[in-house]
Amino acid sequence: MEGENTCLNSELWHACAGPLVSLPTLGSRVVYFPQGHSEQVAATTNKEVDAHIPNYPNLPPQLICQLHNVTMHADVETDEVYSQMTLQPLSPQEQKDTYLPVELGTPSRQPTNYFCKTLTASDTSTHGGFSVPRRAAEKVFPPLDFSLTPPAQELVARDLHDVEWKFRHIFREQERGVL
């Protein structure tokens, strides 16, 4: 899977992208700027626009398009998230037609509950766990079975590269919840 960018779960993608990022819904109309796209490609590949991207002199500076597909990805090396969109340019007549948004899919959304923690060296040591504030654990994790001593459960998490991580969620009163 090295070098390959796979599609991500919408909630995970949005959690990584941040609360200020939103994506258009499928079927919506968007404006595509070919020149800006060419400049973006040149900047990210460290190549000249003219050397890498063909010049289309008759292409308008912006195109009204309909969004047909959105996939969410993360760069394998940097974990930077980005989206890939499939656009269909609309003809001049289609642009004049009355536009009624059609819901072709479920809009992607920001997760309602999540907890972020930058792991330290002690969190990844051999003692087998890291502390999570009780309030965060109760908000994000499935409820614990308090009939067990100590209350515990196994959690499976996936990272940006679809790698599974297994954790044992244990409630310890003095540590306010340990994962």
C-alpha positions in Angstrom: 0.0 0.0 0.0 3.1 2.3 0.1 2.6 5.4 -2.1 -1.1 4.7 -2.5 -3.7 7.1 -1.1 -6.8 5.4 0.0 -10.3 6.9 0.7 -11.0 7.8 4.3 -14.0 7.8 6.5 -15.7 11.2 6.3 -15.7 11.8 10.1 -12.0 10.9 10.4 -11.1 13.1 7.4 -13.1 16.1 8.8 -11.5 15.6 12.3 -8.1 15.9 10.7 -9.0 18.7 8.3 -10.5 20.9 11.1 -13.7 22.7 11.8 -13.2 25.4 9.2 -13.1 23.0 6.2 -16.3 22.0 4.4 -16.9 20.2 1.2 -19.8 20.8 -1.3 -22.5 18.1 -1.5 -22.8 15.8 -4.4 -24.9 17.3 -7.2 -24.1 20.8 -6.3 -22.7 23.4 -8.8 -19.2 24.6 -8.2 -16.8 26.9 -10.1 -13.6 25.4 -11.3 -10.6 27.6 -12.0 -8.2 25.8 -14.5 -5.4 28.4 -14.1 -5.4 28.1 -10.3 -5.4 24.3 -10.6 -2.4 24.4 -12.9 -0.6 26.7 -10.5 -1.4 24.5 -7.5 -0.1 21.4 -9.4 3.1 23.3 -10.3 3.7 24.4 -6.7 3.1 20.9 -5.2 5.3 19.1 -7.8 8.0 21.8 -7.9 7.7 22.0 -11.7 6.9 24.8 -14.0 3.3 25.1 -15.1 4.2 25.2 -18.8 6.5 22.2 -18.6 4.0 20.0 -16.8 0.5 21.1 -17.7 -0.6 21.6 -21.3 -1.8 25.1 -22.2 -5.4 25.3 -23.5 -5.8 28.9 -24.9 -9.5 28.5 -25.6 -10.4 27.3 -22.1 -12.3 29.9 -20.1 -10.8 31.2 -16.9 -13.6 29.5 -14.9 -16.0 26.7 -15.6 -19.4 26.1 -14.0 -19.4 22.4 -13.1 -21.6 19.9 -11.4 -20.0 17.8 -8.6 -20.4 14.1 -9.2 -18.0 12.5 -6.7 -15.8 13.4 -3.7 -13.2 11.1 -2.2 -11.2 12.0 0.9 -7.6 11.0 1.2 -4.5 11.5 3.4 -0.9 11.8 2.0 1.0 8.7 3.0 4.2 10.6 3.9 2.8 13.7 5.6 -0.7 12.7 6.8 -2.0 15.9 5.2 -5.7 15.4 4.2 -7.1 16.4 0.8 -10.1 15.7 -1.3 -10.4 14.6 -4.9 -13.5 15.7 -6.8 -15.0 14.6 -10.1 -16.5 17.6 -11.9 -18.6 17.7 -15.1 -18.5 21.1 -16.9 -22.0 22.4 -17.7 -22.9 23.6 -21.2 -24.0 27.2 -21.6 -27.6 26.0 -21.8 -27.3 23.9 -18.7 -25.9 26.9 -16.8 -29.0 28.9 -17.8 -31.4 26.1 -16.7 -33.1 26.6 -13.3 -30.9 24.9 -10.7 -32.6 22.8 -8.1 -30.1 21.2 -5.8 -30.6 17.4 -5.8 -29.4 15.4 -2.8 -27.4 12.6 -4.5 -25.7 11.5 -1.3 -25.2 12.3 2.4 -23.1 15.3 3.0 -19.9 14.6 4.8 -19.8 15.9 8.3 -17.6 16.8 11.2 -17.7 14.2 13.9 -19.9 15.1 16.8 -17.6 13.7 19.5 -13.9 13.2 19.4 -10.9 13.5 21.7 -7.4 14.4 20.6 -4.2 13.8 22.5 -0.6 14.1 21.4 1.1 11.0 22.7 4.3 11.5 24.7 7.1 9.0 25.3 5.5 7.8 28.5 2.2 7.2 26.7 3.9 4.8 24.3 6.1 3.0 26.9 5.6 -0.5 28.0 3.3 0.2 30.9 0.4 -0.5 28.5 -1.7 2.5 28.4 -2.2 6.2 28.5 -4.5 8.4 30.6 -7.6 10.0 29.1 -9.7 12.4 31.1 -12.9 10.7 32.4 -15.2 13.2 30.8 -13.6 12.6 27.4 -13.7 8.9 27.8 -17.4 8.9 28.7 -18.2 11.2 25.8 -16.3 9.4 23.1 -16.0 5.7 24.0 -18.8 3.2 24.3 -20.2 2.8 27.8 -18.2 0.5 30.1 -19.7 -2.5 31.9 -19.3 -1.6 35.5 -20.2 -5.1 36.7 -16.6 -6.1 35.7 -13.7 -5.5 38.1 -12.1 -3.3 36.9 -14.6 -2.0 34.2 -12.9 -2.7 30.8 -13.5 -3.2 27.1 -11.4 -3.6 24.0 -11.5 -0.8 21.4 -10.3 -0.9 17.8 -9.3 2.3 16.2 -8.2 3.0 12.6 -5.6 5.6 11.7 -5.4 7.7 8.5 -3.7 4.8 6.7 -6.4 2.2 7.6 -4.0 0.5 10.2 -5.9 -1.0 13.1 -4.9 -0.2 16.6 -6.3 -2.2 19.5 -6.7 -0.7 22.9 -8.0 -1.9 26.2 -10.2 0.8 27.8 -10.0 0.4 31.6 -11.6 2.6 34.2 -9.4 3.3 37.2 -10.8 5.7 39.7 -7.5 7.2 40.8 -6.4 7.8 37.2 -9.7 9.1 35.9 -10.0 6.5 33.1 -7.1 4.8 31.3 -7.0 3.5 27.8 
